[in-house]
Amino acid sequence: MKKLVLFTIILITISFSSCTDIDDTQQETFLLVKFKFDGNQLRLNNVGLPSFVPTANRAQTPSINFISSNYLELVQNQSTQLSQGTVLYQGPETTAGGDNAIDFAQALIVVDGETFLKIPLKSIATGTYQYIRVSVSYQNFQINVRYQGLDRIGTLSSFVGFNTYLNNNTSFPVSGNKLQGYWEFVMNDNLYSTSGQAAVNATTVPNPIAATSPIPQGSCVITGKFETPLEITGLEKNNINLTLSLSTNKSFEWKENSNNNKYDPNLGDVVVDMGLRGLIPSYAK
């Protein structure tokens, strides 16, 4: 009888230990953040309303190659002020160029659909979030260009963050800070290249809750609303895939001086706006 009792205790101990081991080795879950570019998504203005190209300007929908962001924040509601939500990511910054600036050398740069961030869900504050804020800092995209009477293709690097420190690590030799709106253009056959600075604070940054939760000018913090609020419980057993769909609908805009209705920088067309035109966040659990 004593042997039977002892054997039973041993079995219970083994079973308990096995359960404990399974709990201890339970797979960690993550929030996986990806960007998506949509040329058919609604084109919005700074307060999140439909926007049209001004008569004196022209615009085209670029083909995005790469993108980077230096700030992501989950936002509880329309009254949550900037940085008072749950900050998911703050990119590297530096004062090497004088004022505080995004350090482009350390920027996370991804393509459409590539995972930008992988954040443990246990590190995210529990709660219900209606919005998300994303500060886009860099875009690299292809555009159509007219040069010497011929239609060609070129690549434009657009620095739309509040301030970016460059250390001779782009197409042009730049060592120092560049404010929002700096760009570099290189034709794909290398026949022509140029750079310039769009007017500071002229970059479109859609924020549908601007009336209750404004953002500083020049910050490029785009705000988007979840169709169904995102709830973080802390008990998630599966990853959450978060997709940030950005509108590229006629997002590259210039002042038309060449009178040929095509971007022709050699004939005086001037870049005025490279801001993305809206953010629609969605998720799958």
Buried (B, 14 or more C-beta within 10 A) or exposed (E): EEEEEEEEEEEEEEEEEEEEEEEEEEEEBBBBBBBBBBBEBBBBBBBBEEBEBEEEBBBBBBBBBBBBBBBBBBBBBBEBEBEEBBBBBEBEBBEEBEEEBBBBEEBBBBBBEEEBBEBEBEEBEEBEBBBBBBBBBBBBBBBBBBBEEEEBEBBBBBBBBBBBBBBEEBEBEBEEBBBBBBBBBBBEEEEBBBBEEBEBEBBBBBBBBBEEBEBEBBBBBBBBBBEEEBBBEEEBEEBBBBBBBBBBBBBBBBBBEBEEEBBBBEBEBBBBBBBBBBBBBBBEE
